[in-house]
Amino acid sequence: MDQKLRIAIQKSGRLYDDSVKLLKDCGIDVKNGINKLRTEAENFPLEIYFLRDDDIPQYVEDGVADIGIVGENVVFEKNRRVTAVEPLGFGKCRLSIAVGRKDDYTGPKYLEGKRIATSYPVLVQRFLDDNGIRAEIHEISGSVEIAPGIGLADAIVDLVSSGSTLFMNGLKEVDTVLKSQAVLIRNGNLDEVKLALLERLLFRIRSVKKAKNNKYVLLNAPNNNLEAIIRLLPGMKSPTVLPLAEPGWSSVHSVISEDQFWDIIEQLKAAGAQGILVVPIEKMII
């Protein structure tokens, strides 16, 4: 019987959609019926388990699943013996300290002797220890943001994306305990076959990530300033340059990273580039 790589992903919640989309972008056909907790990909040796996010690190540590997609916040909180092998770039959030909007937060020492409500007692205790602070931690599962309003806590530590939930509950974000995103984790005892399958999957994941972080650019460049324009466009190796039918002009094709995109486009315009077209990249193999 052929071996399959077993991956655990969130069965519902903020990482589910992006996790399934990532697998599909990698060309892996994932079908998940209603309330189905396990399925197999038809075109890649992969079994998918749909689990609670808090359980994924333990399933991977115990070898029930070989790999998993989970937030860094869960990995660090559960403190399981797993290895993070690839940041995935989605599910970005921060584990933050929040206090009442009228409270005067002066830094971590503000928490000395205070009551803190959180679903992440391990991470909060580590933060307190690192800052030499003694405080009382109240572990709560869910609806942490109401704790100050009902007199249970003086501050909270919770996951924050936009901060709108804090605002609606009369709170303000004042400090960050941890920045988090989804990561791919693995069991530390995979055999050679499983490791080879993992490398195949990582190759696809990294190609998808590179594509999302880059744009394909086509532009028309005057030949009298072609060298200056090429210097602005490093591409994967170097830009592709083709002569246009109109004398004195060339078509230049290249790739620009998302981080540098607008700065480079402005410089290209200033250097005389015209007819700039920007095309999304589906996959990027280097």
DOPA-83670 format. One record per atom (N, C-alpha, C, CB): x negated, y, z; residue in three letters. Coordinates in steps of 0.2 Angstrom, whole numbers, padded with zeros to 4 digits, always signed. Glycine has a CB too. Layout:
BEGIN
XYZALA ...
//
This chain:
BEGIN
-0004-0006+0000MET +0000+0000+0000MET -0004+0006+0000MET +0005+0000+0006MET -0003+0011-0005ASP -0007+0017-0005ASP -0006+0021+0001ASP -0005+0021-0011ASP -0011+0024+0004GLN -0011+0029+0010GLN -0008+0035+0008GLN -0018+0029+0013GLN -0004+0038+0012LYS -0002+0045+0011LYS -0004+0049+0017LYS +0006+0045+0011LYS -0005+0056+0015LEU -0006+0061+0020LEU +0000+0063+0023LEU -0010+0067+0017LEU +0000+0063+0030ARG +0006+0065+0033ARG +0006+0072+0036ARG +0008+0060+0039ARG +0010+0076+0034ILE +0010+0083+0036ILE +0017+0085+0040ILE +0010+0088+0030ILE +0016+0089+0045ALA +0021+0091+0050ALA +0022+0098+0048ALA +0020+0090+0057ALA +0028+0100+0047ILE +0030+0107+0046ILE +0036+0109+0050ILE +0031+0109+0039ILE +0038+0115+0051GLN +0043+0117+0055GLN +0050+0115+0052GLN +0043+0125+0056GLN +0054+0112+0056LYS +0061+0110+0053LYS +0066+0116+0052LYS +0064+0105+0057LYS +0065+0122+0056SER +0068+0128+0055SER +0064+0133+0058SER +0076+0127+0058SER +0066+0139+0057GLY +0063+0145+0060GLY +0059+0149+0055GLY +0058+0142+0065GLY +0054+0153+0057ARG +0051+0158+0053ARG +0046+0156+0048ARG +0048+0164+0057ARG +0043+0150+0050LEU +0038+0147+0045LEU +0041+0142+0040LEU +0033+0144+0050LEU +0047+0140+0041TYR +0050+0134+0037TYR +0050+0136+0030TYR +0057+0133+0039TYR +0053+0142+0028ASP +0053+0143+0021ASP +0047+0144+0017ASP +0057+0150+0020ASP +0042+0148+0021ASP +0036+0149+0018ASP +0031+0142+0017ASP +0032+0154+0022ASP +0032+0138+0022SER +0029+0132+0022SER +0031+0127+0016SER +0030+0128+0028SER +0038+0127+0015VAL +0040+0123+0009VAL +0038+0126+0003VAL +0048+0122+0010VAL +0039+0133+0002LYS +0037+0137-0004LYS +0029+0135-0005LYS +0038+0144-0003LYS +0025+0135+0000LEU +0018+0134-0002LEU +0017+0127-0005LEU +0014+0134+0005LEU +0020+0122-0002LEU +0020+0115-0005LEU +0022+0115-0012LEU +0023+0110-0001LEU +0028+0119-0013LYS +0030+0119-0020LYS +0026+0123-0025LYS +0038+0122-0020LYS +0023+0128-0022ASP +0018+0132-0027ASP +0012+0128-0028ASP +0016+0138-0023ASP +0011+0123-0024CYS +0005+0118-0025CYS +0007+0112-0030CYS +0002+0115-0018CYS +0013+0113-0032GLY +0015+0108-0037GLY +0018+0101-0034GLY +0010+0106-0042GLY +0020+0102-0027ILE +0022+0096-0023ILE +0029+0096-0023ILE +0019+0096-0016ILE +0033+0091-0025ASP +0040+0091-0025ASP +0043+0089-0018ASP +0043+0086-0031ASP +0046+0094-0015VAL +0048+0093-0008VAL +0056+0093-0008VAL +0045+0098-0003VAL +0059+0088-0006LYS +0066+0088-0005LYS +0068+0086+0002LYS +0069+0082-0010LYS +0072+0091+0005ASN +0074+0090+0012ASN +0081+0090+0013ASN +0070+0095+0017ASN +0085+0085+0014GLY +0092+0085+0014GLY +0094+0088+0021GLY +0095+0078+0013GLY +0100+0089+0022ILE +0103+0092+0028ILE +0101+0087+0034ILE +0110+0093+0028ILE +0098+0090+0039ASN +0096+0086+0045ASN +0091+0080+0044ASN +0102+0083+0049ASN +0088+0080+0038LYS +0083+0075+0037LYS +0076+0077+0040LYS +0082+0074+0029LYS +0073+0072+0044LEU +0067+0074+0048LEU +0061+0071+0044LEU +0068+0071+0055LEU +0062+0068+0039ARG +0056+0065+0035ARG +0058+0064+0028ARG +0054+0058+0039ARG +0053+0066+0024THR +0054+0064+0017THR +0047+0063+0014THR +0057+0070+0013THR +0047+0061+0007GLU +0041+0060+0004GLU +0041+0063-0003GLU +0040+0052+0002GLU +0035+0066-0004ALA +0034+0070-0011ALA +0034+0064-0016ALA +0028+0074-0011ALA +0037+0066-0022GLU +0037+0061-0027GLU +0030+0061-0032GLU +0043+0062-0032GLU +0027+0067-0032ASN +0021+0068-0036ASN +0015+0069-0033ASN +0023+0073-0041ASN +0014+0068-0026PHE +0008+0068-0023PHE +0009+0064-0016PHE +0007+0076-0020PHE +0003+0060-0015PRO +0004+0056-0009PRO +0004+0059-0002PRO -0003+0051-0009PRO +0010+0062-0001LEU +0011+0066+0005LEU +0018+0064+0008LEU +0011+0073+0003LEU +0018+0063+0015GLU +0024+0062+0018GLU +0025+0069+0022GLU +0024+0056+0023GLU +0031+0071+0023ILE +0033+0078+0026ILE +0037+0076+0032ILE +0036+0083+0022ILE +0035+0078+0038TYR +0039+0078+0044TYR +0042+0085+0046TYR +0035+0074+0050TYR +0048+0085+0048PHE +0051+0092+0049PHE +0052+0092+0057PHE +0058+0093+0046PHE +0048+0096+0061LEU +0048+0095+0068LEU +0049+0102+0071LEU +0041+0092+0070LEU +0050+0103+0077ARG +0050+0109+0081ARG +0042+0111+0081ARG +0052+0108+0089ARG +0042+0118+0080ASP +0035+0121+0080ASP +0031+0119+0086ASP +0035+0128+0078ASP +0034+0119+0092ASP +0030+0118+0098ASP +0027+0111+0098ASP +0034+0120+0104ASP +0030+0106+0095ASP +0028+0099+0095ASP +0023+0098+0090ASP +0034+0095+0094ASP +0022+0102+0085ILE +0017+0100+0079ILE +0010+0099+0081ILE +0017+0106+0074ILE +0007+0103+0086PRO +0000+0102+0088PRO -0001+0095+0091PRO -0002+0107+0092PRO +0004+0093+0095GLN +0004+0087+0099GLN +0004+0081+0094GLN +0009+0086+0104GLN +0009+0081+0089TYR +0010+0076+0084TYR +0003+0075+0080TYR +0015+0078+0080TYR +0000+0081+0079VAL -0006+0081+0075VAL -0012+0078+0079VAL -0008+0088+0072VAL -0012+0080+0085GLU -0018+0078+0090GLU -0017+0070+0091GLU -0017+0081+0097GLU -0011+0068+0092ASP -0009+0061+0093ASP -0010+0056+0087ASP -0003+0060+0096ASP -0011+0059+0081GLY -0011+0056+0075GLY -0005+0053+0072GLY -0016+0050+0076GLY +0001+0055+0075VAL +0007+0054+0071VAL +0008+0057+0065VAL +0013+0056+0076VAL +0005+0064+0064ALA +0004+0067+0058ALA -0003+0068+0057ALA +0008+0074+0058ALA -0005+0069+0051ASP -0012+0070+0050ASP -0014+0077+0050ASP -0014+0067+0043ASP -0009+0081+0047ILE -0010+0088+0047ILE -0004+0092+0048ILE -0013+0090+0040ILE -0004+0098+0050GLY +0002+0102+0051GLY +0001+0109+0049GLY +0004+0101+0058GLY +0007+0113+0048ILE +0007+0120+0047ILE +0011+0123+0053ILE +0011+0122+0041ILE +0007+0127+0057VAL +0010+0130+0063VAL +0006+0137+0064VAL +0008+0125+0069VAL +0010+0141+0068GLY +0007+0147+0070GLY +0001+0147+0075GLY +0012+0152+0073GLY -0004+0151+0074GLU -0010+0151+0078GLU -0008+0152+0085GLU -0015+0157+0076GLU -0003+0156+0087ASN -0001+0157+0093ASN +0001+0150+0097ASN +0005+0162+0094ASN +0004+0146+0093VAL +0006+0139+0096VAL +0000+0135+0097VAL +0011+0136+0091VAL -0004+0135+0092VAL -0011+0131+0093VAL -0014+0133+0099VAL -0015+0132+0087VAL -0015+0140+0100PHE -0019+0142+0106PHE -0015+0141+0113PHE -0021+0149+0105PHE -0009+0142+0112GLU -0005+0141+0118GLU -0004+0133+0121GLU +0003+0143+0117GLU -0004+0129+0116LYS -0003+0122+0118LYS -0010+0119+0119LYS +0000+0118+0112LYS -0015+0122+0117ASN -0022+0120+0118ASN -0024+0113+0117ASN -0024+0121+0126ASN -0021+0110+0111ARG -0022+0103+0109ARG -0029+0103+0105ARG -0016+0101+0104ARG -0031+0096+0105ARG -0037+0095+0101ARG -0036+0094+0094ARG -0041+0089+0105ARG -0035+0099+0091VAL -0034+0099+0083VAL -0039+0104+0080VAL -0027+0101+0081VAL -0040+0104+0074THR -0045+0108+0070THR -0041+0113+0065THR -0050+0105+0067THR -0041+0119+0066ALA -0038+0124+0061ALA -0043+0124+0055ALA -0037+0131+0064ALA -0040+0122+0049VAL -0045+0121+0043VAL -0043+0126+0038VAL -0044+0114+0040VAL -0038+0130+0038GLU -0036+0135+0033GLU -0031+0140+0035GLU -0034+0132+0026GLU -0033+0146+0036PRO -0027+0151+0037PRO -0023+0152+0031PRO -0030+0158+0039PRO -0017+0153+0031LEU -0012+0152+0026LEU -0009+0159+0023LEU -0006+0148+0027LEU -0010+0164+0027GLY -0008+0171+0025GLY -0001+0173+0026GLY -0010+0172+0018GLY +0003+0168+0029PHE +0010+0170+0030PHE +0012+0169+0037PHE +0015+0166+0025PHE +0018+0171+0039GLY +0020+0171+0046GLY +0015+0175+0051GLY +0019+0164+0049GLY +0013+0181+0048LYS +0009+0185+0052LYS +0013+0189+0057LYS +0005+0190+0047LYS +0010+0189+0063CYS +0014+0193+0069CYS +0008+0194+0074CYS +0020+0189+0072CYS +0010+0197+0080ARG +0006+0198+0085ARG +0009+0196+0092ARG +0003+0205+0085ARG +0005+0194+0096LEU +0008+0192+0103LEU +0006+0199+0107LEU +0005+0186+0106LEU +0011+0202+0109SER +0010+0209+0112SER +0013+0210+0118SER +0013+0214+0107SER +0010+0215+0122ILE +0013+0217+0128ILE +0018+0223+0127ILE +0007+0219+0133ILE +0024+0222+0130ALA +0029+0228+0130ALA +0031+0230+0137ALA +0035+0225+0125ALA +0032+0236+0137VAL +0035+0239+0144VAL +0041+0243+0142VAL +0029+0243+0148VAL +0044+0246+0147GLY +0049+0251+0146GLY +0047+0257+0142GLY +0052+0253+0153GLY +0051+0260+0138ARG +0049+0265+0134ARG +0047+0271+0138ARG +0055+0267+0130ARG +0049+0272+0144LYS +0048+0278+0148LYS +0042+0276+0153LYS +0053+0280+0153LYS +0039+0270+0153ASP +0034+0268+0157ASP +0027+0271+0154ASP +0033+0261+0158ASP +0023+0273+0159ASP +0016+0276+0157ASP +0011+0270+0157ASP +0014+0282+0161ASP +0010+0267+0151TYR +0005+0261+0151TYR -0002+0264+0150TYR +0007+0256+0145TYR -0006+0263+0154THR -0013+0266+0154THR -0019+0261+0152THR -0015+0269+0161THR -0017+0255+0150GLY -0021+0250+0148GLY -0020+0243+0152GLY -0029+0252+0150GLY -0024+0238+0151PRO -0022+0232+0154PRO -0022+0232+0162PRO -0028+0227+0152PRO -0025+0236+0165LYS -0025+0237+0172LYS -0018+0239+0175LYS -0030+0242+0175LYS -0014+0242+0170TYR -0007+0243+0172TYR -0003+0237+0175TYR -0003+0246+0166TYR -0005+0231+0172LEU -0002+0225+0174LEU -0004+0222+0181LEU -0003+0220+0169LEU -0009+0225+0184GLU -0011+0223+0191GLU -0005+0223+0195GLU -0016+0227+0193GLU -0003+0217+0198GLY +0002+0216+0203GLY +0009+0216+0200GLY +0002+0221+0208GLY +0009+0216+0193LYS +0016+0217+0190LYS +0019+0210+0189LYS +0016+0221+0183LYS +0025+0210+0187ARG +0029+0203+0185ARG +0029+0203+0177ARG +0036+0203+0188ARG +0027+0198+0174ILE +0027+0198+0167ILE +0031+0192+0165ILE +0019+0197+0164ILE +0036+0193+0160ALA +0040+0188+0157ALA +0037+0186+0150ALA +0047+0190+0157ALA +0036+0179+0149THR +0033+0177+0143THR +0035+0170+0141THR +0026+0178+0143THR +0035+0168+0135SER +0035+0161+0133SER +0028+0158+0132SER +0039+0160+0127SER +0023+0162+0133TYR +0016+0160+0132TYR +0012+0161+0138TYR +0013+0164+0126TYR +0013+0157+0143PRO +0010+0158+0150PRO +0002+0157+0149PRO +0013+0154+0155PRO +0000+0152+0145VAL -0007+0150+0145VAL -0011+0156+0142VAL -0008+0144+0140VAL -0008+0159+0136LEU -0012+0165+0133LEU -0012+0171+0137LEU -0008+0166+0126LEU -0006+0172+0141VAL -0006+0178+0145VAL -0010+0177+0151VAL +0002+0179+0148VAL -0011+0171+0154GLN -0016+0170+0159GLN -0023+0171+0157GLN -0015+0163+0162GLN -0024+0169+0151ARG -0031+0170+0148ARG -0033+0177+0148ARG -0032+0166+0142ARG -0028+0181+0145PHE -0028+0188+0144PHE -0030+0192+0151PHE -0022+0191+0141PHE -0026+0190+0156LEU -0026+0193+0163LEU -0033+0191+0166LEU -0021+0190+0167LEU -0035+0185+0165ASP -0042+0183+0167ASP -0048+0186+0164ASP -0043+0175+0167ASP -0047+0187+0157ASP -0052+0191+0154ASP -0053+0198+0156ASP -0051+0190+0146ASP -0047+0201+0158ASN -0047+0208+0161ASN -0048+0209+0168ASN -0041+0211+0158ASN -0049+0203+0172GLY -0049+0204+0179GLY -0043+0206+0182GLY -0055+0208+0181GLY -0037+0204+0180ILE -0031+0206+0183ILE -0027+0200+0186ILE -0026+0209+0177ILE -0024+0202+0192ARG -0019+0197+0195ARG -0012+0200+0194ARG -0021+0196+0203ARG -0008+0195+0191ALA -0001+0197+0190ALA +0003+0191+0191ALA +0000+0201+0183ALA +0010+0192+0191GLU +0014+0186+0192GLU +0017+0184+0185GLU +0020+0188+0197GLU +0017+0178+0183ILE +0019+0176+0176ILE +0026+0173+0177ILE +0014+0172+0172ILE +0031+0175+0174HIS +0037+0171+0174HIS +0038+0168+0167HIS +0043+0176+0176HIS +0038+0162+0167GLU +0039+0158+0160GLU +0046+0158+0158GLU +0036+0151+0160GLU +0048+0160+0152ILE +0055+0160+0150ILE +0055+0158+0143ILE +0058+0168+0150ILE +0059+0154+0141SER +0060+0151+0134SER +0066+0155+0131SER +0061+0143+0134SER +0064+0160+0127GLY +0069+0163+0123GLY +0072+0169+0126GLY +0075+0159+0121GLY +0074+0174+0123SER +0077+0181+0125SER +0072+0184+0130SER +0083+0179+0128SER +0066+0184+0129VAL +0061+0187+0134VAL +0062+0194+0135VAL +0054+0186+0132VAL +0064+0198+0129GLU +0065+0205+0129GLU +0070+0208+0134GLU +0066+0207+0122GLU +0075+0203+0137ILE +0080+0206+0141ILE +0077+0206+0149ILE +0086+0202+0141ILE +0071+0203+0150ALA +0069+0202+0157ALA +0068+0209+0161ALA +0062+0198+0157ALA +0065+0214+0158PRO +0065+0220+0161PRO +0071+0223+0163PRO +0060+0225+0158PRO +0076+0223+0158GLY +0082+0226+0159GLY +0087+0223+0165GLY +0086+0226+0153GLY +0085+0216+0166ILE +0089+0213+0171ILE +0085+0213+0178ILE +0092+0206+0169ILE +0079+0216+0178GLY +0076+0216+0184GLY +0071+0210+0186GLY +0080+0217+0190GLY +0070+0206+0181LEU +0066+0200+0182LEU +0059+0201+0181LEU +0068+0194+0177LEU +0057+0206+0177ALA +0050+0207+0176ALA +0049+0215+0174ALA +0048+0203+0169ALA +0042+0217+0175ASP +0040+0224+0174ASP +0038+0225+0167ASP +0035+0226+0179ASP +0036+0219+0164ALA +0033+0219+0157ALA +0034+0212+0154ALA +0026+0221+0157ALA +0034+0212+0147ILE +0034+0206+0144ILE +0028+0205+0139ILE +0041+0205+0140ILE +0027+0199+0137VAL +0022+0197+0132VAL +0026+0192+0127VAL +0016+0194+0134VAL +0027+0195+0121ASP +0031+0191+0116ASP +0028+0192+0109ASP +0038+0193+0117ASP +0031+0188+0104LEU +0029+0189+0097LEU +0032+0195+0095LEU +0031+0182+0093LEU +0029+0199+0091VAL +0032+0205+0088VAL +0030+0205+0080VAL +0029+0211+0091VAL +0035+0206+0076SER +0034+0208+0069SER +0035+0215+0067SER +0038+0203+0065SER +0041+0217+0068SER +0043+0224+0066SER +0043+0228+0072SER +0049+0224+0062SER +0045+0225+0078GLY +0046+0229+0084GLY +0053+0231+0085GLY +0042+0235+0084GLY +0058+0230+0081SER +0065+0232+0081SER +0068+0229+0087SER +0068+0231+0075SER +0067+0223+0089THR +0070+0220+0094THR +0068+0223+0101THR +0069+0212+0095THR +0062+0225+0101LEU +0059+0228+0107LEU +0063+0235+0108LEU +0052+0229+0107LEU +0063+0239+0103PHE +0067+0245+0103PHE +0074+0245+0105PHE +0066+0248+0096PHE +0077+0240+0102MET +0084+0239+0104MET +0085+0237+0112MET +0088+0233+0100MET +0080+0235+0115ASN +0081+0233+0122ASN +0077+0238+0126ASN +0078+0226+0123ASN +0076+0244+0124GLY +0073+0249+0128GLY +0065+0248+0129GLY +0076+0250+0134GLY +0062+0244+0125LEU +0055+0243+0126LEU +0050+0246+0121LEU +0054+0235+0127LEU +0044+0246+0123LYS +0039+0249+0118LYS +0033+0244+0118LYS +0037+0256+0119LYS +0030+0243+0112GLU +0024+0239+0112GLU +0018+0243+0114GLU +0023+0236+0104GLU +0014+0240+0118VAL +0008+0244+0121VAL +0001+0241+0120VAL +0009+0246+0128VAL +0001+0235+0119ASP -0006+0231+0118ASP -0005+0225+0115ASP -0009+0230+0125ASP -0010+0222+0112THR -0010+0216+0108THR -0014+0210+0112THR -0012+0217+0101THR -0011+0205+0113VAL -0015+0199+0116VAL -0018+0195+0111VAL -0010+0195+0120VAL -0014+0194+0105LEU -0017+0189+0100LEU -0014+0191+0093LEU -0016+0182+0102LEU -0018+0191+0088LYS -0015+0192+0081LYS -0014+0185+0078LYS -0019+0196+0077LYS -0009+0183+0075SER -0007+0176+0073SER -0005+0176+0066SER -0002+0173+0078SER -0006+0170+0063GLN -0003+0169+0056GLN -0003+0161+0056GLN -0007+0172+0050GLN +0001+0159+0051ALA +0001+0152+0050ALA -0005+0149+0048ALA +0007+0150+0045ALA -0007+0143+0051VAL -0013+0140+0049VAL -0012+0132+0047VAL -0019+0140+0055VAL -0016+0129+0043LEU -0016+0122+0042LEU -0021+0119+0048LEU -0018+0120+0035LEU -0018+0114+0052ILE -0022+0111+0057ILE -0023+0103+0055ILE -0019+0111+0064ILE -0028+0100+0057ARG -0029+0093+0056ARG -0031+0089+0062ARG -0033+0092+0050ARG -0029+0083+0062ASN -0032+0078+0067ASN -0039+0077+0066ASN -0028+0071+0066ASN -0043+0076+0071GLY -0050+0076+0071GLY -0053+0069+0069GLY -0053+0078+0077GLY -0049+0064+0068ASN -0051+0057+0066ASN -0048+0054+0060ASN -0049+0053+0072ASN -0048+0059+0055LEU -0045+0056+0048LEU -0051+0052+0045LEU -0043+0062+0044LEU -0048+0046+0042ASP -0053+0042+0038ASP -0055+0045+0031ASP -0050+0035+0037ASP -0059+0042+0028GLU -0062+0045+0021GLU -0056+0046+0016GLU -0067+0040+0018GLU -0051+0041+0016VAL -0046+0042+0011VAL -0041+0048+0013VAL -0041+0035+0011VAL -0040+0049+0019LYS -0036+0055+0021LYS -0040+0061+0020LYS -0034+0054+0029LYS -0046+0061+0022LEU -0050+0067+0021LEU -0050+0069+0013LEU -0057+0066+0023LEU -0051+0064+0009ALA -0051+0065+0002ALA -0044+0068-0001ALA -0052+0059-0002ALA -0039+0066+0002LEU -0032+0068+0001LEU -0031+0076+0003LEU -0026+0064+0004LEU -0034+0077+0009LEU -0034+0083+0012LEU -0038+0088+0008LEU -0037+0084+0019LEU -0043+0086+0005GLU -0047+0091+0001GLU -0043+0092-0006GLU -0054+0088-0001GLU -0040+0087-0008ARG -0036+0089-0014ARG -0030+0094-0013ARG -0032+0082-0017ARG -0027+0093-0007LEU -0022+0098-0005LEU -0025+0105-0004LEU -0018+0095+0001LEU -0031+0105+0000LEU -0034+0112+0001LEU -0036+0115-0005LEU -0040+0111+0005LEU -0038+0111-0010PHE -0040+0114-0017PHE -0034+0118-0020PHE -0042+0109-0022PHE -0028+0114-0020ARG -0022+0118-0022ARG -0020+0124-0018ARG -0016+0113-0022ARG -0020+0123-0012ILE -0018+0129-0007ILE -0023+0135-0008ILE -0019+0127+0000ILE -0029+0134-0009ARG -0034+0139-0010ARG -0033+0142-0017ARG -0041+0137-0009ARG -0031+0138-0022SER -0030+0141-0028SER -0023+0145-0028SER -0029+0135-0034SER -0018+0143-0025VAL -0012+0147-0024VAL -0014+0154-0020VAL -0007+0143-0020VAL -0017+0153-0015LYS -0019+0159-0011LYS -0023+0164-0015LYS -0023+0157-0005LYS -0028+0162-0019LYS -0032+0166-0023LYS -0028+0170-0028LYS -0038+0163-0027LYS -0023+0166-0031ALA -0018+0169-0036ALA -0014+0175-0033ALA -0014+0164-0039ALA -0012+0174-0027LYS -0008+0179-0024LYS -0012+0185-0022LYS -0004+0176-0017LYS -0018+0184-0021ASN -0022+0190-0018ASN -0026+0193-0024ASN -0027+0187-0014ASN -0024+0191-0030ASN -0027+0194-0036ASN -0022+0196-0042ASN -0032+0190-0039ASN -0023+0201-0046LYS -0019+0203-0051LYS -0023+0202-0058LYS -0016+0210-0050LYS -0020+0200-0063TYR -0023+0200-0070TYR -0022+0207-0073TYR -0021+0194-0074TYR -0027+0210-0076VAL -0026+0217-0078VAL -0029+0217-0086VAL -0030+0222-0074VAL -0025+0220-0090LEU -0027+0221-0097LEU -0026+0228-0098LEU -0022+0217-0102LEU -0031+0231-0102LEU -0031+0238-0103LEU -0035+0240-0110LEU -0034+0242-0097LEU -0034+0245-0112ASN -0037+0248-0118ASN -0042+0253-0116ASN -0032+0251-0123ASN -0048+0252-0118ALA -0054+0256-0116ALA -0058+0260-0122ALA -0059+0252-0112ALA -0059+0266-0122PRO -0063+0269-0127PRO -0070+0267-0127PRO -0063+0277-0127PRO -0073+0265-0133ASN -0079+0262-0133ASN -0085+0267-0130ASN -0081+0260-0140ASN -0084+0273-0131ASN -0089+0278-0128ASN -0089+0278-0121ASN -0087+0285-0131ASN -0085+0275-0117ASN -0085+0274-0110ASN -0084+0267-0108ASN -0080+0279-0107ASN -0085+0262-0112LEU -0084+0255-0111LEU -0088+0253-0105LEU -0085+0251-0117LEU -0094+0255-0105GLU -0099+0252-0100GLU -0097+0254-0093GLU -0106+0254-0101GLU -0095+0261-0092ALA -0092+0263-0086ALA -0086+0259-0083ALA -0091+0271-0086ALA -0082+0258-0088ILE -0075+0254-0086ILE -0077+0247-0084ILE -0070+0254-0092ILE -0082+0244-0088ILE -0083+0237-0086ILE -0086+0237-0079ILE -0088+0234-0091ILE -0090+0242-0077ARG -0093+0242-0071ARG -0088+0242-0065ARG -0098+0248-0070ARG -0082+0245-0067LEU -0077+0245-0062LEU -0073+0238-0061LEU -0072+0250-0063LEU -0074+0234-0066LEU -0070+0228-0066LEU -0075+0221-0066LEU -0066+0227-0073LEU -0077+0219-0060PRO -0081+0213-0060PRO -0078+0207-0062PRO -0084+0213-0053PRO -0072+0206-0062GLY -0068+0200-0064GLY -0071+0194-0060GLY -0069+0199-0071GLY -0069+0188-0062MET -0072+0182-0059MET -0079+0181-0060MET -0068+0176-0061MET -0081+0182-0066LYS -0088+0182-0068LYS -0090+0189-0071LYS -0090+0176-0073LYS -0086+0191-0077SER -0087+0197-0080SER -0081+0198-0084SER -0094+0198-0084SER -0079+0204-0085PRO -0073+0206-0089PRO -0073+0203-0096PRO -0071+0213-0090PRO -0068+0201-0099THR -0067+0199-0106THR -0066+0205-0110THR -0062+0194-0107THR -0070+0206-0116VAL -0070+0212-0120VAL -0068+0210-0127VAL -0076+0217-0119VAL -0063+0213-0130LEU -0061+0211-0137LEU -0060+0217-0141LEU -0055+0206-0137LEU -0063+0218-0147PRO -0062+0224-0151PRO -0054+0224-0153PRO -0066+0223-0158PRO -0052+0231-0153LEU -0045+0232-0156LEU -0045+0234-0163LEU -0042+0238-0152LEU -0039+0233-0166ALA -0039+0235-0173ALA -0041+0242-0175ALA -0032+0234-0176ALA -0039+0246-0170GLU -0041+0254-0170GLU -0048+0255-0169GLU -0037+0258-0166GLU -0052+0257-0173PRO -0059+0258-0172PRO -0061+0263-0166PRO -0063+0262-0178PRO -0066+0261-0162GLY -0068+0265-0157GLY -0065+0263-0150GLY -0067+0272-0158GLY -0061+0257-0150TRP -0057+0255-0144TRP -0058+0247-0143TRP -0050+0257-0145TRP -0058+0245-0137SER -0058+0238-0135SER -0053+0237-0130SER -0065+0237-0133SER -0051+0230-0130SER -0046+0228-0125SER -0050+0224-0120SER -0041+0223-0128SER -0049+0226-0114VAL -0053+0223-0108VAL -0048+0219-0104VAL -0057+0229-0104VAL -0050+0213-0102HIS -0046+0209-0098HIS -0050+0207-0091HIS -0044+0202-0101HIS -0047+0208-0086SER -0051+0206-0080SER -0046+0204-0074SER -0055+0212-0078SER -0049+0203-0068VAL -0045+0201-0062VAL -0047+0206-0057VAL -0046+0194-0060VAL -0042+0209-0053ILE -0043+0214-0048ILE -0040+0211-0041ILE -0040+0221-0049ILE -0044+0211-0036SER -0041+0209-0029SER -0036+0214-0027SER -0046+0208-0024SER -0031+0211-0023GLU -0025+0215-0021GLU -0028+0221-0016GLU -0020+0211-0017GLU -0033+0220-0012ASP -0035+0225-0008ASP -0038+0231-0011ASP -0040+0221-0003ASP -0041+0230-0017GLN -0044+0235-0021GLN -0040+0238-0026GLN -0051+0233-0023GLN -0034+0235-0027PHE -0031+0236-0034PHE -0030+0244-0035PHE -0024+0233-0033PHE -0026+0247-0031TRP -0025+0254-0032TRP -0031+0259-0033TRP -0020+0257-0027TRP -0036+0258-0029ASP -0042+0262-0030ASP -0045+0261-0036ASP -0047+0260-0024ASP -0045+0255-0039ILE -0049+0253-0045ILE -0044+0256-0051ILE -0050+0246-0046ILE -0038+0255-0050ILE -0033+0258-0056ILE -0034+0265-0057ILE -0026+0256-0054ILE -0035+0269-0051GLU -0036+0276-0051GLU -0042+0278-0055GLU -0035+0279-0044GLU -0048+0274-0053GLN -0054+0275-0056GLN -0054+0273-0064GLN -0059+0271-0053GLN -0050+0268-0065LEU -0050+0266-0072LEU -0046+0272-0077LEU -0046+0260-0073LEU -0041+0274-0074LYS -0038+0280-0077LYS -0042+0286-0078LYS -0031+0282-0073LYS -0046+0287-0073ALA -0051+0293-0073ALA -0056+0292-0078ALA -0054+0295-0066ALA -0058+0286-0079ALA -0063+0284-0084ALA -0061+0283-0091ALA -0066+0277-0082ALA -0054+0285-0092GLY -0051+0285-0099GLY -0048+0279-0101GLY -0057+0286-0104GLY -0046+0274-0097ALA -0043+0268-0099ALA -0035+0270-0100ALA -0043+0262-0093ALA -0032+0266-0105GLN -0025+0267-0107GLN -0022+0261-0107GLN -0025+0271-0113GLN -0015+0261-0107GLY -0011+0255-0108GLY -0012+0250-0104GLY -0012+0253-0115GLY -0013+0251-0097ILE -0015+0246-0092ILE -0009+0242-0090ILE -0017+0250-0086ILE -0010+0236-0091LEU -0004+0231-0090LEU -0007+0226-0084LEU -0003+0226-0096LEU -0002+0225-0079VAL -0004+0221-0073VAL +0001+0215-0073VAL -0003+0225-0067VAL -0002+0209-0073VAL +0001+0203-0073VAL +0000+0199-0067VAL +0000+0199-0080VAL +0005+0196-0064PRO +0004+0192-0058PRO +0001+0185-0060PRO +0011+0190-0054PRO -0003+0182-0056ILE -0007+0176-0058ILE -0003+0170-0054ILE -0014+0176-0056ILE -0001+0165-0057GLU +0002+0159-0054GLU -0003+0155-0050GLU +0006+0155-0059GLU -0008+0153-0053LYS -0013+0149-0050LYS -0020+0152-0052LYS -0013+0142-0052LYS -0025+0151-0048MET -0032+0154-0050MET -0037+0148-0048MET -0033+0160-0046MET -0040+0145-0053ILE -0045+0140-0051ILE -0052+0143-0053ILE -0044+0134-0056ILE -0056+0142-0048ILE -0063+0145-0049ILE -0068+0139-0048ILE -0065+0150-0043ILE 
//
